[in-house]
Amino acid sequence: MEKTKLPFGIRAARNAELNKGLLLIAFGYIFCYLFMLDYSVEGMSIFYRWSTTSYSQFKHPALFAVWVILCSSAFFLNIGYLRGKYGATQKWLSVLQYAGFSFLILSMVVPTHHAPHITLSHYLHYYVHLFGAMFFALSNLACVLGVFGYKMKTDKRFKYWLWGGIVFMLTVGPFFAVKLCGFIETAPMLFMMAVLYLLNYTNLMDAKMEAEQQVYETKV
C-alpha cells in the first residue's frame, strides 16, 4: 500500500516520540488539574458534584483551554498511532477518530451554563457542551474498541481487550449518570491514556506482530 493511501489521521501520528511525549504531558496535566479546585466553596473536593472540569472554565478559561488542547491532541495522535501500528485503516475508524477530537473542541467553544437554566440559550449551551463531552468519550472509546475488533480476527489476545473495554464502558457509564464529579470524570480518561501507552509503546502485544510493524513503518 502506498503512503498516500493511509488515512491522514494515521500519517499525522507517525512520530512515536512526539505522541508518547504529548501523552505523558497530557496525563500529568490532567491529573494535576483534577486537584485545581476552588476550595473557597464549602464542601468542594474531587468528589464534589460540581467539581467537574467543565465548571473550572468559568474561573480558569486559559488553563481549561490548555486542558482541552492537550487532551484532544493526545488522544487524536495516539489513537492514530494505535490504528497504524495494528493496521486498522478503515474509514469508519477515521470518522470516529476525527469526531472524538472535534467534539472536545466543541465543548470548549460552547461553554456550559450554571444551573438553574432559565432561557433557551442556557439550555442550548448546557446540552451542546454536555453532548460534546459525552460524544468525545464515546467516539474515542468506540474507535479503540474498533481497533481491538479488527485485530481480534488475526490475534485472539485482542478478544480480551475488546471485552475488557466493553465491561469498562458499562461499569463507568452509570457513575456519570448517578454522581458526575471531578474524580469520576478524570479517572477513566487517565485509565484510557495508560491503556494507549501500554499498547503503543511497550512490547506487551508485540510478540506476534513484528512483521506487521515493519510493514507499517515502510508505509509511513
Secondary structure, 3 states (H helix, E strand, C coil): CCHHHCCHHHHCCCCHHHHHHHHHHHHHHHHHHCCCCCCCCCCCCCCCCCCCHHHHCCCCHHHHHHHHHHHHHHHHHHHHHHHHHCCCCCHHHHHHHHHHHHHHHHHHHCCCCCCCCCCHHHHHHHHHHHHHHHHHHHHHHHHHHHHHHHHCCCCCCHHHHHHHHHHHHHHHHHHHHHCCCHHHHHHHHHHHHHHHHHHHHCCCCCCCCHHHHHHHHHHC
